Structure formats: C-alpha cells, structure tokens
Amino acid sequence: MNIRIGYDLRFDVPAPTPMLLLLHTLPNGYAMPKPETLVIEPQVPHQVFLDHHGNRCTRLEAPPGELKLTNDAIVTVDGKHDLVAFDAIEDPVNELPVCYDILQSLG
C-alpha cells in the first residue's frame, strides 16, 4: 500500500537561528516510489547527517524572515498494524539522555 507523506512548515524567524531538523523518514525504513526531498526556502546552506541513533538530521542557520520547509514523498507499507509494547513507559523529557557531541557540534 502506498501512502503519501509530507509537510509544509513556516516559521517567522526574528534573528539568525541555528536549527536541528528531525523531519526525515527513517533511512532505509521504507520503499519509496517517490523519495522525500526537503525543500528549504529561502535556500540556505545546510548539512544532512545521521545521529547516533541512525536518524537522518538536517542542520542549518535560519536567516531572519520567513523560513519555509516542505517535503512530499510516497512510501510503501505492508498495511499491517505497528507492534505495540503495552508495558512501555514514557520518560519525562527532562530525564531523557543528552547526546553531548551533537550539542557541541551546534555550539
């Protein structure tokens, strides 16, 4: 089964602002008849990298003004329900581990 995914995000940026975007699908997690393409307007230099958990991330410095982030893709899924761990717990955000080398690369 094919599912169309995407987003259209807009920000009013008051001053140059470093951003770390976690907006991508899991690398190699899905067959993608139409691969995702992150469009950044205005065009600004950016870096795409994998974090320590294998998530694809985009790092950029947003300029003052409107920042528009869009993506449009099609993924193929098997249509089965996701597995659910009913005994899983949700940790409070302030108790989550910090990835110091990512923080250092931003600062």
N, CA, C and O of each residue as an XYZ file, in Angstrom:
428
protein
N       0.844     -1.161      0.000
C       0.000      0.000      0.000
C       0.901      1.240      0.000
O       1.865      1.317      0.762
N       0.578      2.197     -0.854
C       1.334      3.445     -0.916
C       0.642      4.525     -0.099
O      -0.580      4.665     -0.135
N       1.437      5.280      0.630
C       0.923      6.392      1.442
C       1.726      7.633      1.099
O       2.956      7.603      1.070
N       1.020      8.724      0.839
C       1.691      9.998      0.584
C       1.963     10.671      1.924
O       1.082     10.763      2.779
N       3.199     11.137      2.091
C       3.581     11.818      3.318
C       4.198     13.164      2.972
O       4.647     13.378      1.846
N       4.218     14.062      3.934
C       4.865     15.351      3.706
C       4.444     16.375      4.725
O       3.702     16.082      5.663
N       4.929     17.583      4.524
C       4.595     18.686      5.416
C       4.876     20.006      4.724
O       5.587     20.062      3.721
N       4.307     21.064      5.276
C       4.541     22.442      4.841
C       4.622     23.261      6.124
O       3.601     23.644      6.695
N       5.848     23.522      6.569
C       6.078     24.236      7.826
C       6.596     25.629      7.520
O       7.444     25.802      6.645
N       6.088     26.625      8.238
C       6.530     28.002      8.046
C       6.838     28.621      9.405
O       6.087     28.471     10.369
N       7.957     29.315      9.447
C       8.401     29.966     10.674
C       8.688     31.431     10.392
O       9.213     31.772      9.332
N       8.346     32.296     11.334
C       8.734     33.700     11.282
C       9.947     33.822     12.192
O       9.812     33.840     13.415
N      11.125     33.904     11.598
C      12.379     33.866     12.343
C      12.816     35.298     12.663
O      13.074     36.069     11.738
N      12.907     35.680     13.950
C      13.231     37.067     14.307
C      14.711     37.431     14.156
O      15.042     38.602     13.970
N      15.604     36.435     14.235
C      17.048     36.685     14.165
C      17.705     35.407     13.649
O      17.079     34.348     13.697
N      18.948     35.468     13.157
C      19.609     34.236     12.726
C      19.499     33.169     13.820
O      19.853     33.409     14.974
N      19.001     31.986     13.437
C      18.674     30.958     14.419
C      19.187     29.591     13.977
O      18.749     29.072     12.951
N      20.113     28.997     14.743
C      20.538     27.625     14.424
C      19.362     26.670     14.618
O      18.620     26.783     15.593
N      19.196     25.732     13.690
C      18.108     24.758     13.774
C      18.648     23.361     13.497
O      19.504     23.169     12.633
N      18.140     22.405     14.236
C      18.423     20.992     14.014
C      17.086     20.347     13.690
O      16.218     20.247     14.557
N      16.916     19.912     12.456
C      15.637     19.399     11.974
C      15.641     17.874     11.986
O      16.538     17.239     11.432
N      14.640     17.304     12.617
C      14.445     15.852     12.620
C      13.118     15.578     11.907
O      12.121     15.216     12.532
N      13.133     15.760     10.588
C      11.911     15.718      9.796
C      11.912     14.644      8.719
O      11.004     14.598      7.889
N      12.914     13.787      8.723
C      13.065     12.795      7.659
C      12.501     11.441      8.082
O      12.353     11.155      9.270
N      12.187     10.612      7.077
C      11.805      9.235      7.374
C      13.054      8.477      7.815
O      14.176      8.928      7.585
N      12.855      7.346      8.437
C      13.971      6.500      8.866
C      14.721      6.006      7.639
O      14.116      5.412      6.747
N      16.040      6.243      7.577
C      16.791      5.785      6.402
C      16.605      4.280      6.183
O      16.729      3.483      7.113
N      16.313      3.918      4.964
C      16.110      2.523      4.564
C      14.965      1.861      5.324
O      14.886      0.634      5.371
N      14.081      2.653      5.917
C      12.958      2.093      6.662
C      11.782      1.728      5.780
O      10.946      0.911      6.167
N      11.705      2.325      4.591
C      10.567      2.109      3.712
C      11.033      2.085      2.263
O      12.037      2.702      1.908
N      10.293      1.367      1.437
C      10.455      1.528     -0.005
C       9.768      2.848     -0.354
O       8.682      3.137      0.148
N      10.394      3.639     -1.202
C       9.846      4.958     -1.513
C       9.756      5.151     -3.024
O      10.738      5.537     -3.658
N       8.571      4.882     -3.611
C       8.410      5.114     -5.044
C       8.676      6.569     -5.431
O       9.151      6.842     -6.534
N       8.373      7.497     -4.530
C       8.705      8.914     -4.725
C       9.510      9.330     -3.497
O       8.932      9.588     -2.441
N      10.855      9.400     -3.621
C      11.694      9.725     -2.464
C      11.403     11.110     -1.908
O      10.969     12.009     -2.629
N      11.649     11.263     -0.617
C      11.429     12.557      0.010
C      12.514     13.540     -0.422
O      13.663     13.173     -0.671
N      12.104     14.794     -0.498
C      13.026     15.871     -0.843
C      12.674     17.056      0.040
O      11.614     17.662     -0.118
N      13.554     17.383      0.962
C      13.354     18.551      1.818
C      13.655     19.798      1.004
O      14.749     19.936      0.456
N      12.691     20.707      0.922
C      12.886     21.980      0.232
C      12.928     23.064      1.301
O      12.020     23.178      2.125
N      13.990     23.855      1.276
C      14.200     24.927      2.251
C      14.137     26.252      1.500
O      14.911     26.481      0.571
N      13.207     27.130      1.907
C      13.081     28.457      1.292
C      13.127     29.521      2.381
O      12.360     29.444      3.342
N      14.014     30.517      2.254
C      14.964     30.685      1.166
C      16.046     29.609      1.251
O      16.258     29.009      2.304
N      16.721     29.376      0.138
C      17.793     28.390      0.120
C      18.916     28.863      1.036
O      19.416     29.979      0.898
N      19.301     28.011      1.959
C      20.402     28.317      2.871
C      21.324     27.104      2.923
O      20.879     25.977      2.702
N      22.599     27.325      3.212
C      23.492     26.163      3.370
C      22.980     25.268      4.493
O      22.524     25.754      5.528
N      23.060     23.974      4.280
C      22.617     23.021      5.306
C      23.429     21.738      5.188
O      24.025     21.449      4.150
N      23.435     20.986      6.269
C      24.134     19.706      6.314
C      23.141     18.623      6.702
O      22.321     18.810      7.601
N      23.221     17.504      6.025
C      22.413     16.333      6.382
C      23.373     15.291      6.951
O      24.423     15.019      6.369
N      23.003     14.710      8.096
C      23.868     13.722      8.742
C      23.014     12.723      9.507
O      21.824     12.948      9.727
N      23.630     11.620      9.910
C      22.961     10.628     10.754
C      23.402     10.842     12.192
O      24.591     11.009     12.464
N      22.438     10.837     13.119
C      22.799     10.939     14.532
C      23.186      9.555     15.059
O      23.230      8.588     14.299
N      23.463      9.465     16.351
C      23.916      8.209     16.945
C      22.853      7.115     16.945
O      23.163      5.950     17.195
N      21.613      7.478     16.669
C      20.529      6.501     16.660
C      20.129      6.116     15.238
O      19.185      5.351     15.042
N      20.854      6.650     14.237
C      20.548      6.328     12.844
C      19.486      7.215     12.228
O      19.035      6.947     11.114
N      19.073      8.271     12.927
C      18.091      9.202     12.383
C      18.784     10.195     11.463
O      19.864     10.691     11.782
N      18.172     10.485     10.331
C      18.726     11.495      9.428
C      18.296     12.868      9.928
O      17.114     13.097     10.184
N      19.245     13.773     10.066
C      19.025     15.109     10.617
C      19.518     16.152      9.616
O      20.406     15.875      8.811
N      18.946     17.332      9.670
C      19.411     18.460      8.869
C      19.744     19.592      9.815
O      18.962     19.932     10.703
N      20.922     20.175      9.611
C      21.375     21.291     10.446
C      21.508     22.520      9.542
O      22.050     22.431      8.440
N      21.010     23.666     10.016
C      21.114     24.902      9.254
C      21.029     26.095     10.187
O      20.680     25.962     11.360
N      21.355     27.267      9.648
C      21.104     28.511     10.374
C      20.052     29.267      9.586
O      20.294     29.704      8.461
N      18.872     29.418     10.194
C      17.766     30.110      9.528
C      18.016     31.608      9.563
O      18.345     32.158     10.614
N      17.865     32.273      8.423
C      18.026     33.726      8.404
C      16.768     34.412      8.924
O      15.707     33.791      8.979
N      16.869     35.682      9.306
C      15.668     36.412      9.733
C      14.639     36.443      8.599
O      14.993     36.498      7.421
N      13.365     36.408      8.978
C      12.280     36.435      7.993
C      11.549     35.116      7.970
O      11.662     34.311      8.893
N      10.789     34.898      6.895
C      10.024     33.650      6.791
C      10.929     32.509      6.345
O      11.707     32.655      5.402
N      10.822     31.386      7.021
C      11.511     30.152      6.648
C      10.423     29.141      6.320
O       9.505     28.923      7.111
N      10.533     28.531      5.155
C       9.538     27.556      4.710
C      10.240     26.224      4.492
O      11.239     26.154      3.776
N       9.718     25.165      5.108
C      10.243     23.812      4.966
C       9.131     22.932      4.419
O       8.070     22.818      5.032
N       9.366     22.309      3.270
C       8.347     21.429      2.699
C       8.977     20.104      2.293
O      10.176     20.009      2.033
N       8.139     19.102      2.249
C       8.561     17.773      1.852
C       7.333     17.043      1.318
O       6.220     17.239      1.806
N       7.548     16.203      0.318
C       6.465     15.437     -0.275
C       7.067     14.126     -0.755
O       8.055     14.132     -1.489
N       6.490     13.013     -0.354
C       7.028     11.713     -0.735
C       5.913     10.677     -0.721
O       4.812     10.927     -0.232
N       6.224      9.522     -1.265
C       5.319      8.376     -1.195
C       6.116      7.201     -0.634
O       7.208      6.888     -1.109
N       5.547      6.556      0.389
C       6.183      5.380      0.981
C       5.281      4.165      0.761
O       4.056      4.278      0.705
N       5.907      3.027      0.641
C       5.172      1.777      0.505
C       5.240      1.041      1.829
O       6.328      0.810      2.358
N       4.078      0.668      2.373
C       4.000     -0.056      3.641
C       3.194     -1.338      3.422
O       2.451     -1.464      2.448
N       3.358     -2.282      4.349
C       2.662     -3.563      4.203
C       1.200     -3.515      4.655
O       0.454     -4.465      4.417
N       0.784     -2.431      5.298
C      -0.603     -2.297      5.727
C      -0.902     -2.955      7.065
O      -2.025     -2.862      7.561
N       0.093     -3.622      7.659
C      -0.115     -4.266      8.957
C       0.012     -3.234     10.072
O       0.704     -2.226      9.930
N      -0.658     -3.502     11.169
C      -0.562     -2.621     12.334
C       0.857     -2.655     12.894
O       1.527     -3.686     12.846
N       1.306     -1.526     13.423
C       2.595     -1.491     14.102
C       2.507     -2.309     15.387
O       1.452     -2.384     16.016
N       3.615     -2.912     15.763
C       3.662     -3.628     17.031
C       3.569     -2.607     18.168
O       4.116     -1.508     18.073
N       2.880     -2.976     19.226
C       2.698     -2.089     20.366
C       3.243     -2.769     21.612
O       2.919     -3.923     21.893
N       4.068     -2.053     22.350
C       4.558     -2.559     23.633
C       3.696     -1.905     24.716
O       3.964     -0.783     25.144
N       2.671     -2.616     25.145
C       1.737     -2.046     26.106
C       2.376     -1.798     27.465
O       1.843     -1.033     28.268
N       3.517     -2.437     27.732
C       4.181     -2.235     29.016
C       5.255     -1.138     28.944
O       5.957     -0.894     29.925
N       5.379     -0.484     27.790
C       6.385      0.583     27.650
C       6.007      1.777     28.529
O       4.830      2.064     28.746
N       7.025      2.454     29.021
C       6.780      3.652     29.824
C       7.259      4.869     29.050
O       8.114      4.771     28.170
N       6.696      6.005     29.390
C       7.099      7.265     28.771
C       7.914      8.046     29.785
O       7.423      8.415     30.852
N       9.176      8.291     29.431
C      10.042      9.044     30.322
C       9.767     10.539     30.183
O       9.520     11.020     29.077
N       9.805     11.275     31.287
C       9.679     12.728     31.191
C      10.838     13.296     30.366
O      11.958     12.792     30.441
N      10.572     14.331     29.590
C      11.582     14.916     28.706
C      12.844     15.280     29.471
O      13.948     15.050     28.976
N      12.707     15.838     30.659
C      13.893     16.270     31.417
C      14.714     15.090     31.938
O      15.789     15.302     32.498
N      14.242     13.863     31.771
C      15.014     12.690     32.192
C      15.626     11.931     31.012
O      16.270     10.901     31.212
N      15.433     12.425     29.786
C      15.998     11.763     28.616
C      17.498     12.015     28.556
O      17.960     13.069     28.994
N      18.268     11.069     28.022
C      19.722     11.263     27.936
C      20.067     12.372     26.944
O      19.332     12.624     25.989
N      21.184     13.020     27.188
C      21.654     14.101     26.328
C      22.779     13.559     25.453
O      23.665     12.857     25.940
N      22.744     13.882     24.171
C      23.808     13.491     23.250
C      24.764     14.671     23.151
O      24.542     15.588     22.360
N      25.830     14.652     23.952
C      26.715     15.809     24.095
C      27.452     16.171     22.826
O      27.663     17.357     22.572
N      27.862     15.187     22.001
C      28.629     15.565     20.811
C      27.761     16.289     19.790
O      28.276     17.117     19.038
N      26.457     16.005     19.738
C      25.568     16.782     18.847
C      25.455     18.203     19.384
O      25.505     19.159     18.610
N      25.304     18.356     20.692
C      25.215     19.705     21.270
C      26.493     20.493     21.006
O      26.437     21.681     20.688
N      27.635     19.843     21.136
C      28.899     20.520     20.896
C      29.034     20.941     19.440
O      29.592     22.001     19.155
N      28.531     20.129     18.511
C      28.651     20.477     17.100
C      27.749     21.659     16.750
O      27.993     22.347     15.759
N      26.712     21.902     17.551
C      25.836     23.048     17.300
C      26.370     24.334     17.912
O      26.055     25.428     17.444
N      27.185     24.201     18.965
C      27.574     25.368     19.714
C      28.886     25.903     19.334
O      29.335     26.900     19.900
